[in-house]
Structure formats: C-alpha cells, structure tokens
Amino acid sequence: MSGLEERVDDAERSVRRASDNPIVRAVARSGYVASALLRGMIGVLALLLAAHVDGPAPGASGAFGAIAAVPGGVLLLALVAGGNGALFLWLLIQGALVDDGELLERWRQRLVFWGRGAVYGVIGLAAVRFALGAHAVDADARRAASRELLEVPGGQVAVVLVGAVVLIVGASMVWLGASRRFVKTIRLPDDARRRRAVLVLGAIAYVAQGATVLLVGGTLLVAAWTVDATRIGGLDEALADFPSTPFGQALLIAIGVGWILAGLYALVRARIARTA
C-alpha cells in the first residue's frame, strides 16, 4: 500500500471515529431542531398571509426577519445558524463515508447527501447574516437586479435552467413523500401506532414542502416566459399574489399547515434520524 493510500485510510478512519462520537451525533441532531423552528415559522407566516395580516412574508428571509424582531431573536438565529451549520458538516461527512459497491450508486448517494448539506449550509449562512444585523434585500433593489438579469443575453435561459432545477428538486421531494422512500433516512419506531404516525407525518411534510418548491420553480419559469422581473425570487414572491386569486386563501392555509407539520416532523426526525 502506497503512502498516499495509507494517509487516505487514516483520514477515513478519523472521520468515522468522529462520526461515531455521541457528542458529534447530538450536535448533528440539533440541526433538525433548528430546521423545525424555521419550517414552523414559514408555516405561521403563510397562515398570517392567508388571514391578510400584515407582517413578514413567508420564506426563509421572512422567517428570519420575524425571529430577529422578537426578544431573544438574535440568540435564536444564532442557534439556527449553529444547528444548520452542524447538519451541513454532518451531511458532508456522511456523503464522504458512503461505501456502496456500485460506483454510480455510490456517487448518487453522495450527491444526495451533499445536495441536502448545501441547502442547510445556505440557510445557516443566511441566519448568520440576520443575526449580525443584515436585512432582507429591498424589494425595489431585488426587482432591479432581476430586470437586469432578464435583459442580459442568456438571462432568460439562466432563469429557465434555475426554474427547471427547482422543479426537479420539488418533484423529488413529492415523490419521496408519496413513495415513503424517506424511511431510509430514519429509524422507525417499533410500536405500530407510532410507526404509522411517523410515516403519515413524514409523507405530509415531504409532499407539502415539495409542492411549495414546485410552485417556486413554476413561478421562475413564468417569469422567464413573460419577462416579468417581479416574479423572480423565492417563496415570498411565489405566494405574494395568492390571497387575491381564486382558492388562493385555501391553498395558503394548506401550505401553512403543511409547513407547520414539516416542522413537527423535523423535531421527530431529530430523535429518529439515522446518524450512522
């Protein structure tokens, strides 16, 4: 065995020892608790939007703004940032430790782990920014930047590609929930009633979040097709016009309840997630 191979093996053994450490596992599980807080806030904000209550818009930025505005909000944001950062590192490690005999399947699993980790990493960085006093980008400035993007050569194509990727992610989440393939990432309880409850809650969580992501992706495609910069954005922009549309209020309520249940599932998952 060459010196390089020995160093690689030593590094992998060190990573596995860290992965098996109970403290490291506990820190990783804290990421799901932080994720639960964020999902629950998004759900509450969607319900407030359905009730025509003025305030922060749904979405990560709106949720962070709402958290920052309450007493102790900066501390909560710091916990969200730390939890998501821990989960980001944990998923990177788990992806690196995937050991499947088939090369394509091994890299498919790694990309799934690392893709999920990237999402938590971005959320953690956003939470840090808000904890340090940053605010959501001004709507006029965002629209100006979006307009410039659509006007540059290839800008519409870029928005279409991003929208397509978002649609694929949303469809994958819906499929995971509907097929219950998410059970591979958790340890189901032995009790039959608790097991059914976890399966139902997890399915609703994945489908609700996936449907919302599909909505964001569809909004981006519409923005590119109509060259409408006001539609480019995240969840906030996708839901902004819902209250004034037919059945929009009912859909907002369904989305809000779905995200609150997703937050509850994240809390449950903090306990039953596979960490080895």
N, C-alpha and C positions, 0 to 999 in steps of 0.2 A: 504494500500500500504506500502510495506517494505521500510526501509531507503535506501537500495540499489537501488530499483526501482525508488525512488524519485530522487536519485543522477543521475541515467541514464537519466531520463526525463529532469532534469535540464541541463545536458550536451547536450542533443539533442536540446533543445530549444536554448541554447547558440550558437550551431553550426548553427542552422537555421537562427538566427539573423545575425550572421557573413556572412552567405551565401547571405542574402538579402541586405547586405550593398553595396551601389553603388560603393564605392571605391574598395571593395573586387572584385566585378564583373569586374571592369575596369582592375584591376591587372590580373585577370584570362584571360581576353581577350587579354592582352598583350602577353600571351603565344602563341597565334595563330599568332601574328605578328612575333615573334621570329621564330616560326616554318616555316613561309612563307619565311623568309630570308634563312634559312638552305635549304629548298627544292629548292628554286631558284638557290642557289649556286651549289647544286648537279646537277641540270639540265644543268647549264652552263658548268660545268666540264665535263659532259658526251658529250656535243656538241664539246668541245675542244678536247676530246679524239677521237671523230669521225673525226675531222679535222686533226688528227695527230699532234696536238700542244702539246709540252712538258709542263708539269706542274703538279700540284697536281692531284691525281686520284679522280674519283667520289667517293662518300660515305661521311659519317659524318666526318671521320678523315681528308679526303682530303679537304672537305669544310672548316673545322675549320682551317686547315693549311693555306688555301688561304685567309681566313678572317684575321688571325693573321699577315699575311705578308703585308697587306695594312696599310697606315697611319690611325691611329684610330682604328685599328683592335681589339686591346685588349678591348677597350670600347665596341665595337660591340659584342665581345664574352661575355663580362660581361652582356650586355643586353639580349643576347641569353640565357645565364645561368639563369638570373633572371626570364625571361619570361617563360622558360620551368619549372623552379622550382615552379613558381606560378601556372602554369597549373597542375603540378604534385599534389600540395596540394589541388587545387580546385577539381580535379577528385577524389581524395581520399575522400573528404568531400561529394561530390555528390553521390559516391558509398555508403557511410555510411548512407545517407539520403533516399536511395531507400525504398519506402514503398508500396510494392505490396502484395496483399493478399495471393498469392501462394508462398510457401516457396522456391520451386525450381526456379521459375521465379525471385524472389527477389534476390537470390544468383547468378543467371545467370547474371542479370543486374549489380550487384555489381562487379562480376569478370571482366565484360567488362570494367567498369569504372576504376577499379584498374589496369587492364592489360594495358590500354591506359596510365594511370598515370605512371606506371612503365617505359614505353618507354620514356616518356617525362623526367622522373627523371634521367634516364641513360644519355640521351642527355645533360641535364643540367649539370650533373657531368663532362661529357667529355668536355663541353665548359669551365667549371671552370678550369680544368686541363690545357687546351691550353691557357687560359687567364693568368695562373700563370707560363707559360713558358714551359709546357710539350710539347713533340713532339710525332708524331706517332711512334709506335713500329718499330724498324728497321726490314726490310723485312727478313734478314737472321735470326735474333733472333726469329721472328714470325714463320718462317718455321721450325726452330729447335724445338720450343715448340710444333708445330703441329705434327712434326715427332715423338716426344716423346709420344704425346697423342695417336697416331695411333699404336705405338709399345707396349704400356702397355696393360695388359689383360683387355678386355672390352672397350678399347679405341674406336675401330671401332663402337661398339654398341652405345656408347655415342654420337659419331658424327652422326650416323644414327638417333638417337632419336631427337637430336637437329635439324637436317635437316627436319625430319618429322613435328616437331612443327612449324618450319619456313614455311613449305609448307602449313600447315593448316592456319596459320595467313595470308599468301599471298592469298590463295583461299578465305578466308573470306572477305578480302578487295575487291577482284574482284567481289565477289557475292554482297557485299554491294553496289558497284558502278553500277553493271549491273541491280540489282533489285531496285535501288534507295532507299534502306532502310535507307540510311544515313540521309534522310529528318527528321527522328525522333529527330536528334540532333540539328536541326537548325529551324529558323523561316522563312518560305518562304515569299518573298515579295508579296504584294497584286497585283502589276502590272503584267499582264500576260507575257509580253515580258521579264521582269527582272526575273520572276519566271522560265521561260524556260531556260534563260541563266544560272541561278544558278544550275538548275538540270543538264544541259549538262556539265557545268564546273566541278561540283561535281562528276558526273559519270566518266568523263575522269580522274580526279585526283585519285579517288579510284582505278580504273582499272589499270592505269599506275603504281601506287605505288605497287599495289598487284602483278602485273605481274613481277615487278622487284624483289619483295620479293620472289616470286616463283622461279625466276632464282637463287637467293642466296641459297634457300633451295635445289634446284636440284644440284647445284654445291657441296654442302656439301655431298649429297648422292653419287655423283660420286667420291668425294674424299675418302669416306669410302670404296666404292666398289673397286677402283683402288689402294687404299693405297697411294694416292698422296697428300703429305702434302702441296704442293704449291697451292692446290685448297681450302684449309681451310681458311676461312676468311669471310669478309663481301662483301659489294657491290663492293669495289675496285677490289678484286680478281675475282669476278664473271664477271666483264666487261673487265678485263685486256686483254684477247685474242680476244675480239670482232673485232677490226679493221682488223685482218688478216684472218677472216673467211668469207665465202660467205654470203652476205646480212648483215654482221656484222655492217658495217657502217650505213646502213639504219636503223637497229634496234637501234643502239646507238642514232641516231638522233631522232627516235621516243621516246626512253626513256628520252632523254634530254628535248624534247619539253613537254612530259608528266609531268616531274617533275617541269618544269617551270610553267605549268598550275596548278599543285598541289600547288605550292607556291602562285599563284594568288588566288586559291580557299581558301587557309588558310587566306589570307588577307580579302576576302569577309566574311569568317566564323567568323573572329574576330568581325564583326559587327552584324551578324545574328545568332550566336551560342546561343543555349538555356542556360541560366545561372540561371534557377530556375525551 
